[in-house]
Amino acid sequence: VIHAWNEKLWRMVAGMDPFPPQPLLLAGPRGVGKEVFARTLAHWLLCRDAAATGPCGSCMACRLLASGNHPDYREIRPGVPEEGDEAAEETEVRASKRSASRWIKVDQARDLSGFVQLAPHFGARKAIVIVEADRLHPSAANALLKTLEEPPAGRHFLLVTSRPQRLLPTVRSRCIRLQFRLPTEDDALTWLAGEDVGNARAALAMAGGAPLRALELQTDASVRSWIVERFLLSPDADPVELSGGIDAEKLPAVIDTLQRWCHDLVQVRLTGSPRYHTDRAQILHHTAAQADLPGLLRYLRTLQSTIRTLEHPLNLRLVAESCLIGYRNVFSARR
Ligand SMILES: [Zn+2]
């Protein structure tokens, strides 16, 4: 089901007659429902009894799609974990293996080209969703270029990305762009209420207004409260010891929490009220008063550049350690 805030865009797309043969580029902020939109649109294109509002959900095509067995539908994305991996114990080896496969590889692209060339099993259409299309490896993008440039009749490509500027310009220029935007706060909160998100307003603030991201952040909640409780609110905790407990899975949430916490410290100093950790206003005031402001701003810049290196952390433990120690240094100057 399309999210309420995307319905206007849906009506625009579903109203296009004839449906455009070019690939569509679904671009916009992370966490606003682009992937759901793409999948629903693909189903709608393959549905045999589609209404203007969406796929019927009960025809043979819809039933095959629901069971993941429609032969004319493909979905690819970077670095899909192997089956059974979910249950496997997280190890540094597995984590680095996964980050190394965070591309849509040339093999996947070649498979896809083969799929596109074959005639549809049913009807006259095939639908292809490429999730995180900005992660198409350049060689994969090149392998797909001809197909994207001029897809065979009835082959519909839906490219999803929150970083359209990272797509090869040659790919981007082939596509018709659908621009997604953040919903209004009211729309987002209404949806989050339906998803049973505990502190929806805070979660939404944390997610920068993106409701699906807010929901996702809930799953990071244990990491967040761990670093807040055990580190940010525990000035005597040993950063070196703590960083030993931060694995590849946790590191982004840890850095994000440090960033938001420090943003709040700056915000509290400058405007008096925090933006993210609104439930910690008092302790933030107390902590901000002890911080060296220029040092805090420098630390925030360091965190920002650390994030850019996260996809290839040379030494996870050292990265985590320097993030935690860097935070402490913001205060040591004043002691
Ligand atoms: Zn149907």
Boltz pocket constraint, residues with backbone or C-beta under 6 A from the ligand:
constraints:
  - pocket:
      binder: B
      contacts: [[A, 43], [A, 47], [A, 48], [A, 49], [A, 50], [A, 55], [A, 56], [A, 57], [A, 58], [A, 59], [A, 60], [A, 61], [A, 62]]
      max_distance: 6.0
